[in-house]
Amino acid sequence: MDRQYRINKGINRPLEFKGLKGQYLAYLAAGLVLLLLLASTAYLLGLSPWTILVIVLVLGSGLFAIVFHLNGRFGRHGIMKSIAHRQLLKGMVSRSIKIFAKLNHGS
């Protein structure tokens, strides 16, 4: 009896949808949820639906532009690497040798 099994070739590949990779999908989803909450709050406050539509379209297109720009610039893990790189020390200055003299040399 011959059995055929499908091989999952997507193991260990980053999650990708329409060119967005990894965390940028979450950023876009969170931004869209915030836009939905903003639109519903504005509607409950009594703003004109046309005004709300214009505001949501402008903010939504800005959100898409920013997220796709970050995705293209930094890639899958690049934004985290960029943030970590900014936190590194540029250099260290010591005006005294006392720090090095107190180091324990040997076991």
Secondary structure, DSSP 4 states (H G I P E B T S, - for coil): --------TTTTPPPEETTEETHHHHHHHHHHHHHHHHHHHHHHTT--HHHHHHHHHHHHHHHHHHHHHHHHHHTTTHHHHHHHHHTS-S----S-SHHHHTS----
